Amino acid sequence: MVEKSKELAVHGKLNEHGSFVLETALWFYNISHLFDGNYTGVAVLAADFLKLQGVGYELTREVCLLIMSMRDRSSSGFIEAIMYDATSFDLADPAFLVRNDQLRLEKVALGQHFNRDEIWQQELIMLMESHRFYTSYAVSTWDEGKRRNLNVIKEKLRTIQRNIDS
């Protein structure tokens, strides 16, 4: 994810300051699952860490606001657009299909999701159809891959439904 943000930052000509804010926010965002998606908790952790590192208030504030923007993805700034795209690039990755199946099985094993592949695929289709990339680079580079993955998932759902019906 951080590597993809660097790719987006280069194409978007993000300056060193913006790159620091973006990469720092992404490193902390990467652990948001440990906080059950509580971005406030992640932002507090980031603020505490950055303060210990001697990072100034304004820079820390920018990092925390960027982390918090992930909550509803409603911010419209360029750095936010890069963050949003960097966190969802995997939808276009061919390996996404394998990782998605692994995630479903992990959630089933942890009791966090019921074992209905059909419903999982339906929810994934809704997510992917409602998703959009924000930067022109991501649209031109990753949208086609996301569309291919979505078509594979739709075909998988049709197969599941045919097997249920027969």
Backbone torsions as a table, in degrees:
resi	resn	phi	psi	omega
1	MET	NA	-45.6	179.1
2	VAL	-65.8	-38.4	177.8
3	GLU	-62.4	-40.9	178.4
4	LYS	-66.3	-34.8	177.5
5	SER	-64.7	-35.9	177.8
6	LYS	-65.2	-41.2	177.4
7	GLU	-60.1	-46.4	179.1
8	LEU	-65.4	-39.7	-179.2
9	ALA	-64.1	-40.3	178.9
10	VAL	-64.1	-47.3	-179.0
11	HIS	-68.1	-28.8	178.7
12	GLY	-90.3	-0.6	179.4
13	LYS	56.9	43.9	177.2
14	LEU	-72.5	134.7	-177.9
15	ASN	-75.6	175.3	-175.6
16	GLU	-61.1	-41.3	178.8
17	HIS	-60.9	-50.4	179.6
18	GLY	-62.1	-38.4	178.4
19	SER	-63.5	-40.0	178.0
20	PHE	-63.4	-47.1	179.9
21	VAL	-59.2	-47.7	-178.3
22	LEU	-61.6	-52.5	-176.7
23	GLU	-64.7	-39.7	179.3
24	THR	-64.6	-45.6	178.5
25	ALA	-60.8	-40.2	-180.0
26	LEU	-66.7	-39.6	178.4
27	TRP	-60.3	-41.2	178.4
28	PHE	-73.8	-37.3	176.5
29	TYR	-58.0	-36.1	-179.4
30	ASN	-57.2	-23.6	179.8
31	ILE	-102.8	9.7	-177.7
32	SER	-60.2	-26.6	178.2
33	HIS	-63.3	-25.6	177.1
34	LEU	-70.7	-17.3	179.2
35	PHE	-108.4	20.0	-177.5
36	ASP	51.7	39.1	178.7
37	GLY	74.5	13.4	179.3
38	ASN	-80.8	95.3	-176.1
39	TYR	-67.7	-26.4	176.5
40	THR	-63.6	-44.4	178.6
41	GLY	-62.2	-39.4	178.2
42	VAL	-66.2	-42.3	179.5
43	ALA	-64.4	-39.0	177.4
44	VAL	-64.0	-43.5	177.4
45	LEU	-60.5	-44.9	179.0
46	ALA	-61.3	-45.0	-179.5
47	ALA	-61.5	-44.2	179.0
48	ASP	-62.5	-45.0	-179.2
49	PHE	-63.7	-47.6	-178.0
50	LEU	-64.6	-35.8	176.5
51	LYS	-62.7	-43.9	178.2
52	LEU	-62.2	-28.0	179.9
53	GLN	-86.2	-0.9	178.8
54	GLY	80.8	18.0	177.9
55	VAL	-76.5	136.1	-176.5
56	GLY	-66.2	163.9	-176.3
57	TYR	-59.1	-49.0	-175.2
58	GLU	-63.1	-42.5	179.2
59	LEU	-66.4	-42.4	176.6
60	THR	-60.7	-42.7	179.1
61	ARG	-60.2	-43.8	179.2
62	GLU	-61.0	-43.3	179.1
63	VAL	-62.1	-46.8	-177.4
64	CYS	-65.9	-40.0	177.5
65	LEU	-64.1	-36.7	178.0
66	LEU	-66.9	-41.4	175.5
67	ILE	-59.4	-46.7	-177.7
68	MET	-66.6	-25.6	179.6
69	SER	-64.6	-18.9	-179.7
70	MET	-71.9	-18.1	-177.1
71	ARG	-57.8	-48.6	-178.7
72	ASP	-129.6	3.5	178.0
73	ARG	48.9	42.0	-177.5
74	SER	-99.0	-12.2	179.0
75	SER	-71.6	150.3	-174.0
76	SER	-119.4	14.4	179.4
77	GLY	-74.5	163.3	-178.2
78	PHE	-64.8	-42.5	-179.1
79	ILE	-66.0	-35.2	176.0
80	GLU	-65.0	-41.8	178.7
81	ALA	-59.2	-41.8	178.1
82	ILE	-64.3	-42.9	179.6
83	MET	-61.0	-46.5	-179.0
84	TYR	-60.8	-44.6	-179.1
85	ASP	-68.0	-40.2	-179.2
86	ALA	-63.0	-32.7	-178.5
87	THR	-83.3	-7.0	-179.8
88	SER	-127.5	12.6	-179.8
89	PHE	-58.8	-29.6	-174.6
90	ASP	-64.7	-18.3	176.7
91	LEU	-60.5	-23.4	-179.4
92	ALA	-98.2	-7.8	-175.9
93	ASP	-78.7	131.6	177.4
94	PRO	-56.4	-30.9	179.4
95	ALA	-73.4	-10.2	179.3
96	PHE	-57.3	-39.3	-176.6
97	LEU	-61.3	-41.3	178.4
98	VAL	-69.9	-47.0	-179.4
99	ARG	-62.0	-36.5	178.8
100	ASN	-63.9	-44.6	177.0
101	ASP	-61.8	-40.9	178.2
102	GLN	-63.8	-40.5	179.1
103	LEU	-63.9	-43.1	178.9
104	ARG	-59.9	-45.6	-179.9
105	LEU	-65.1	-37.1	177.2
106	GLU	-64.4	-43.6	179.7
107	LYS	-65.0	-37.9	176.3
108	VAL	-63.1	-46.5	-179.2
109	ALA	-62.0	-32.9	179.9
110	LEU	-86.2	-1.6	-179.6
111	GLY	74.7	19.5	-178.3
112	GLN	-95.2	-5.9	179.9
113	HIS	-152.9	142.7	178.2
114	PHE	-77.4	156.0	-170.6
115	ASN	-84.9	61.4	177.1
116	ARG	-122.9	97.6	-178.8
117	ASP	-58.0	-35.1	-179.4
118	GLU	-59.3	-47.7	-178.8
119	ILE	-67.5	-40.0	177.4
120	TRP	-57.7	-46.6	-178.9
121	GLN	-66.0	-39.1	177.8
122	GLN	-61.9	-44.3	179.4
123	GLU	-65.8	-37.8	178.9
124	LEU	-66.3	-40.1	177.2
125	ILE	-61.8	-45.1	178.5
126	MET	-60.9	-42.3	178.2
127	LEU	-60.8	-49.4	-176.0
128	MET	-68.5	-34.1	178.8
129	GLU	-72.1	-29.0	179.6
130	SER	-87.7	-15.0	-178.2
131	HIS	-74.9	147.9	171.4
132	ARG	-142.9	149.2	171.3
133	PHE	-84.6	151.4	-173.0
134	TYR	-104.3	-35.8	-178.0
135	THR	-90.4	150.1	179.9
136	SER	-62.4	-33.5	178.8
137	TYR	-63.1	-46.5	-179.6
138	ALA	-65.4	-40.3	178.9
139	VAL	-60.3	-48.0	-175.9
140	SER	-74.9	-24.4	-175.1
141	THR	-98.9	-34.6	-170.3
142	TRP	-114.5	-18.3	-175.3
143	ASP	-59.6	-40.9	-179.5
144	GLU	-63.0	-42.1	177.8
145	GLY	-63.4	-40.2	176.9
146	LYS	-62.9	-41.7	179.0
147	ARG	-62.1	-41.9	178.0
148	ARG	-61.8	-45.9	179.6
149	ASN	-62.3	-41.1	178.7
150	LEU	-61.1	-42.6	178.5
151	ASN	-63.5	-38.7	177.2
152	VAL	-63.7	-42.9	-179.4
153	ILE	-66.2	-40.3	177.6
154	LYS	-62.6	-40.4	178.2
155	GLU	-66.5	-39.2	177.3
156	LYS	-61.7	-41.5	178.0
157	LEU	-63.7	-43.3	177.9
158	ARG	-59.8	-40.6	178.3
159	THR	-63.6	-45.0	178.6
160	ILE	-59.5	-45.2	-178.1
161	GLN	-68.3	-36.0	175.8
162	ARG	-64.0	-39.8	179.7
163	ASN	-67.2	-34.4	178.0
164	ILE	-69.1	-40.8	-177.6
165	ASP	-72.1	-21.1	-176.8
166	SER	-95.2	NA	NA
